[in-house]
Amino acid sequence: MTEPYLGNAKNTIEVIKKYDFAFQKRFGQNFLVDSHVLEKIVRSADINKGDCILEIGPGIGTLTQYLASAAKKVIAVEIDKNLISVLNDTLKEWDNVEILNEDILKVDLKALSEEKNQGNRFKVVANLPYYITTPVIMNLLEKGFPVDSITLMIQKEVAERIQAGPGSKDYGALSLAVQYYSDAHVTAKVPCNCFIPRPKVDSEVIHLQKYEEPPVKVKDKDLMFNLIRASFNQRRKTLANGIKNAQNLHFGKEEVEEAIAKCGFPPSVRGEQLSLQDFADLADAFS
């Protein structure tokens, strides 16, 4: 099989010039040009010859070449129609790649898995632009899609938010949601000079291994996440005020204060002080 050749600036620039490719700011396009980082991503995703990989945003096919060399099959979902002809060229040596010109947030991954992967779970790999990171992560985790793990190149500050714990400024609804569904750890730090064009910030590779069972038990998961969102929507307010002011929660003042007291939290507690287990206990106190 052909060796990947796009993991450097020279070959990437040649492809960009050949197709007179114009970077689309709205798609947040930054192409990785560091073979060591590309190899680290493949290792982080723990890819073997039996795996079907779902790649989100292949760009010109740089990471795709590395994934296709390691996996059984790669399904690459690219939203920018201007990149499809480029991908058909850069990936022509790999017959185990299928390119879909789709918006990943609109793809039915259950149906895709049935059609392309015998209903088995995908390993998801992506180099995600800032604007779409949270929607993509939550879409993959919350909807019960057949996903085994998610390995992402994301902006450093988002990786920090995902891993944050109670009491830190980065801690929020995203931290709690990711930690409920998966075990997350950063596997590589990637400076901005590893990309063309160079972004203004550094990135990190983070691996999310989906849990078979969540680490906390809760009677009503949806209620728990509504309480989480309510408590972080107005971070400066107390937990009680956040819940009382939430549009989609309809608990009276006494009910809120009683549930908070039942969990042993002080009346002045803020949402950012509560752990995932604390929010599960609070949801159970209400339900």
N, C-alpha and C positions, 0 to 999 in steps of 0.2 A: 504493500500500500504506500502511496505517496506520503512523504514526510510533510508536516505542517510547515508552511513557509511565510506566513503573514505576521509572525511574531516579532517584527522589527520595523523601524520607521521607514527604511528605504523601500521595502516592498509594499508597505501600506501606501506611501506617497505615490508610488507607481500606479497602483490600482485607482487611487483617487483621481490622478491626472488622466489616466486612460479613459475613464468614464466621465470626466469633467464633473465630478460629483460635488454638489453644493450641500454643505452641512445645514441641516434644518434645526434652528434653535428650538422650535416647539417640540421636537423629539429628543432634545438633550443629547445630541450625538457626540460621543467622545470615543475614539477607537484606541484600544489597548495595543501598545507596541513594546511589550517586554515579555520575552519567552519564558523567563523564570517565573513571573507572576502567572502566566497562562498555565504553566505546568503545576504551580501551586493550587490553582483553582481546580484543576482536574483531580489532583490528590485529595484536596479538601472534600470534594464531592464523592470520594470513594467509588470511582467509576470502574466497572469491570466489563468484560466482554458479554455478559448476559443482560446488561442494563439498556433500557430505553430512556433516553434523555429528552426532556422538554426544555429547549433553550428559548428564552424570551429575549427578543431584540438582538439578533445575531450581527447586525450592522453589515460589514463587508465580508463576514464569515471567518474572522480571525480566530476567536475562541471555538467556533464550530469545527474548524479543521482539527483542533486538539481533541475536542470531545468525540468527533467521529473516528479518530484514530484509536480511541480507548474503549468506545462503547459498541454495543450491537447495532443501535439505531439512534439517530438524532432527528427529532422533529423541531424545526427552527421556525418560530413565529415572529414575523417581522411586519410592523405596521406601515413602514414607508415603502410605497410601491416603486419608488425610484431605485430602491436597493435590490429589487428582485432579479433584474438582469445581471447585476454585479455578482450576487450570490450564486446564480446559475453558472457563472464563469468560474469564480474562485473555488466553488465546491464540486466542480465537474469530475474531479478525480475520486471523489468519495461517493460510492453508490449506496451508502447506508444513511444518506441525509434526505429528508423531505422538507421542502420550504413551503410555509403557509403565509400568504399575505393577509394577515388578520390583526385585529386588536385583541390582545390577550384577555382583556377584561370582558370581552364578548364571546369568547370561545367556550363551548360546553366541554369541559375537560373529561367528564365522565364518558360522554359519547366518543370523544377522541381516543380515550383509553380503550374502549370496547373495540373501536374500529382499527386502531393501529398497534395495540399492545395487549391483546387478549384480555382486556379488563384489568391488567396488572398495574401496579403503582409506578408512576414516573419518578425519576430523580430530576428535579428542576434546577437549572443553572441559568444565571442571568447577570448581565452587566446593566444595572438599572439607573436611568437618570433620576435626579432628585424628585421631580414633580410626580412621578408615578410609583415611587417606592412603596409608600404605605398602602395605597389601594391594591397593588399587586400582592403584597405580603398578606394582607387581610383576606383578599379574595381566595388565595391559595389555602390559607389556614382555616377560615371560618366555614367554607361551604362544603366541607366533607369531600373534597375532590380526592381522587386516588393519587396521593403524593406521599412519597417515602421520606424525602429530604429536600431541602431548598438551600442551594449555595449561591450567595449573591455578592456581587461587587457593588457596594453602595457607598454613599457619602459618609465620611468618618463620623459626622455628628449624628447621623441616623443610627449607625452601629452602636454608638454610645447610648443613645436613647433606648435601644432595644435591650441592652444589657444592664441598664440602670436599676438600682434598688431603692427601697423606701428612703425618703429624706433627701435624695439628691435632686438637683435642679433639672436633670435630664429625665427623671422618672415620670411616667405618665401612662395614659391609656394604651399606647403602643407597646410599652415595656410589658405591661400586665397581660395583654392579649397574646403577644408572642410567647411569653413565659408560661402561659396556660396551655398552649398547643404544642410547644417544642422546647428542646434543650438547645440553647443558642451559645455559640462561642466564636470569637474572631480567630481566623486562621492565618491572616496575612495583612500587613499594613502596606498600602500602595500610594506612594507619593504622586503628586499631580504631573510630574514630568514623565510618567509612564504612558501618557495619553497624547493623541493628536485629535483635535486641538487640545491644548493643555487647559484643564478646568481650573477654577480659582481655588479649589479646596482639595485636600487629600481624600483618599478613599480607603476602605477596608473590605476584606473578604470575610463574610460571616456565614457560618454553616448552621442551619436550623434542622435538627433531627426531630421529626415528628414523634410525639409520644403515642404509644398504643393506648394508654390511659392517661388522662390529665393528672398532674401532681396533686391537685386538690379535688375533693368531692363537694358538690354543691347541688341542692335540690332543683334550683331554677337558674341555669346558666345565663339565659337572656336577661333575667332580672339582675344578676351579678354584674353583667357588662353594662347595663343601663345605669347601675349605681356607680360603677367606675367612671363612665363618661360624665355623669352628673357631677361627680366630685372633682374632676379635672377641668371641666368646662369653665369653672370660675375658681382658679387655684387659690386666690387670695381669701376666698370665703371659707368658713368652717365647713366640715363635712355635712353637718345638719342643714346649714343654709343652702349648700349646693344641691342637696336632695330635695329640699322644700321648693327650690326655684326651678327644678327640672320640669320641662314641658311634658315629658312622656312618663313621669312618675306622679302618682296621685295619692301620696301619703300625707295625712294631717300632721300638724306640729307635734302633738303628743306621741303619735305613732313613731315618728322619726326619732324623737328623744328617747323613747322607751327602747327601741331597737339598738340604738347606740349604747345606752346604759347596759342593756342585756349582754352585750359583747365585752363589757368592761372598759370601754373607751371613755376618756374624759369628754365632757360636753364641748370643749373647745378644739377637739381633734380635727386636723385637716386630712383630706383624702391622701395627700402625698406621704403621710406617715404610715399608711396602712399597707400591709403585705397582701399578696394574692390570697393567702389563707384567711387574713382578716376580712377581705371583701367577700369571700365565700361564706364566712361565719355571719357577716352582716346580712347577706342575701337570705340565708337560712332563718335569721331572726325575723325578717319581714315576712317570709313565706310560711 
